[in-house]
Amino acid sequence: MKFPFQAIVASENETETIAKSFAAGLVGGEVVVLSGELGAGKTFFVKKALTSFGITWVNSPSFAIVNEYKNSFKFYHIDFYRLKSIKELFDIGFNDYLNDTEAIVFIEWGNLFPEVLPHKRIEINFKMKSENGREILITKHA
């Protein structure tokens, strides 16, 4: 997948295809920040990306804040949505997740605390176009 990448999708199948194509380019050490309104497809995208690595039991991290998975890579799936402060992030060991250079870190709602995000990251933005339609924009920051 070449960056920036932009697509309008009208179905979950189209989103799944993009998620799997995106995942095929991951090599470890990436921080992937997903932004978009509630129900835009952030968690669905992560679930489908992780199925490319044989992980099929992915749950939303909304209440747990962080879910960890391991297969060919370690994956940290973090959700900032319920966090009230940056202090809470550091209380859960956020720096440890970011500093794990062998892991792939997915962060939902990263736009809520942009000051803690590493400069080197991949951003995936979802914009609702209709009930089923979404625009997916993927950019890479070096």
Phi, psi and omega per residue, in radians:
M1 nan 2.301 3.107
K2 -1.691 2.535 -3.123
F3 -1.963 2.546 -0.072
P4 -1.224 2.622 3.123
F5 -2.072 2.374 3.126
Q6 -2.447 2.392 3.112
A7 -2.658 2.621 2.959
I8 -1.832 2.185 3.139
V9 -2.020 2.579 -3.113
A10 -2.069 0.030 -3.108
S11 -2.651 2.837 3.056
E12 -1.123 -0.590 3.122
N13 -1.075 -0.705 3.110
E14 -1.163 -0.706 3.096
T15 -1.111 -0.740 3.124
E16 -1.053 -0.736 3.123
T17 -1.057 -0.754 3.125
I18 -1.169 -0.745 -3.138
A19 -1.055 -0.746 -3.128
K20 -1.230 -0.642 3.073
S21 -1.129 -0.732 3.095
F22 -1.073 -0.834 -3.101
A23 -1.066 -0.566 -3.122
A24 -1.079 -0.389 3.140
G25 -1.630 -0.035 -3.127
L26 -1.392 2.383 -3.083
V27 -2.133 -0.049 -3.083
G28 1.842 2.480 3.142
G29 1.600 -0.029 -3.123
E30 -1.434 2.589 2.941
V31 -1.999 2.118 -3.078
V32 -2.026 2.076 -3.082
V33 -1.866 2.144 -3.115
L34 -1.935 2.260 -3.129
S35 -2.287 2.631 3.116
G36 2.719 2.819 -3.083
E37 -1.164 2.929 3.132
L38 -0.978 2.260 3.123
G39 1.445 0.168 -3.089
A40 -1.359 -0.330 3.089
G41 2.093 0.236 -3.098
K42 -1.079 -0.944 -3.108
T43 -1.149 -0.702 3.106
F44 -1.018 -0.756 3.135
F45 -1.057 -0.817 3.139
V46 -1.094 -0.788 3.127
K47 -0.967 -0.819 -3.092
K48 -1.249 -0.608 3.066
A49 -1.093 -0.756 -3.098
L50 -1.229 -0.432 3.077
T51 -1.111 -0.429 3.079
S52 -1.114 -0.368 3.136
F53 -1.805 0.202 3.110
G54 1.445 0.204 3.136
I55 -1.725 2.027 -3.045
T56 -2.051 -0.002 -3.071
W57 -1.866 0.665 -3.067
V58 -1.337 2.268 3.077
N59 -2.056 2.718 3.073
S60 -1.135 2.371 3.115
P61 -1.536 0.264 -3.047
S62 -0.951 -0.735 -3.105
F63 -1.644 -0.602 3.132
A64 -1.365 -0.319 -3.056
I65 1.293 -0.803 3.123
V66 -2.343 2.267 2.962
N67 -2.009 2.414 3.135
E68 -2.015 2.423 3.109
Y69 -2.338 2.685 3.114
K70 -2.526 2.344 3.005
N71 -2.649 -1.973 3.075
S72 -1.253 -0.387 3.051
F73 -2.308 2.896 2.881
K74 -1.563 2.461 3.108
F75 -2.210 2.349 3.001
Y76 -2.034 2.171 3.139
H77 -1.996 1.870 -2.999
I78 -1.971 2.483 3.111
D79 -2.195 2.061 -3.135
F80 -1.449 -0.120 -2.926
Y81 -0.943 -0.772 -3.066
R82 -1.587 -0.049 -3.111
L83 -1.304 2.428 -3.109
K84 -1.708 -0.384 -3.073
S85 -2.675 2.831 3.067
I86 -1.095 -0.600 3.136
K87 -0.970 -0.711 3.119
E88 -1.048 -0.641 3.102
L89 -1.057 -0.818 -3.099
F90 -1.281 -0.460 3.056
D91 -1.136 -0.511 3.138
I92 -1.579 0.067 3.098
G93 1.471 0.551 -3.087
F94 -0.925 -0.737 3.139
N95 -1.068 -0.628 3.115
D96 -1.089 -0.707 3.114
Y97 -1.131 -0.798 -3.128
L98 -1.133 -0.590 -3.075
N99 -1.489 -0.027 3.086
D100 -1.418 1.635 -3.000
T101 -1.226 -0.202 3.111
E102 -1.645 -0.148 -3.075
A103 -1.660 2.853 2.964
I104 -1.971 2.188 -3.062
V105 -1.917 2.128 3.024
F106 -1.839 2.248 -3.135
I107 -2.151 2.007 3.042
E108 -1.561 2.533 -3.138
W109 1.088 0.531 3.125
G110 -1.047 -0.399 3.118
N111 -1.128 -0.250 3.130
L112 -1.288 -0.478 3.113
F113 -2.369 1.124 -3.050
P114 -1.108 -0.423 -3.092
E115 -1.182 -0.287 -3.138
V116 -1.715 -0.075 -3.101
L117 -1.379 2.471 3.099
P118 -1.206 2.628 3.109
H119 -1.088 -0.721 3.124
K120 -1.449 1.877 -3.093
R121 -2.815 2.920 3.013
I122 -1.974 2.281 3.119
E123 -1.936 2.345 3.059
I124 -2.121 2.029 -3.139
N125 -1.920 2.317 3.120
F126 -1.955 2.265 3.062
K127 -2.159 2.245 3.110
M128 -1.260 2.254 3.091
K129 -1.885 -0.496 3.109
S130 -2.849 -3.018 -3.125
E131 -0.995 -0.723 -3.139
N132 -1.916 -0.280 -3.074
G133 -1.548 2.413 3.123
R134 -2.443 2.627 2.964
E135 -1.783 2.295 3.101
I136 -2.016 2.140 3.112
L137 -2.117 2.135 -3.129
I138 -2.049 2.154 3.125
T139 -2.228 2.622 -3.136
K140 -2.031 2.259 3.099
H141 -1.925 2.136 -3.090
A142 -1.606 nan nan
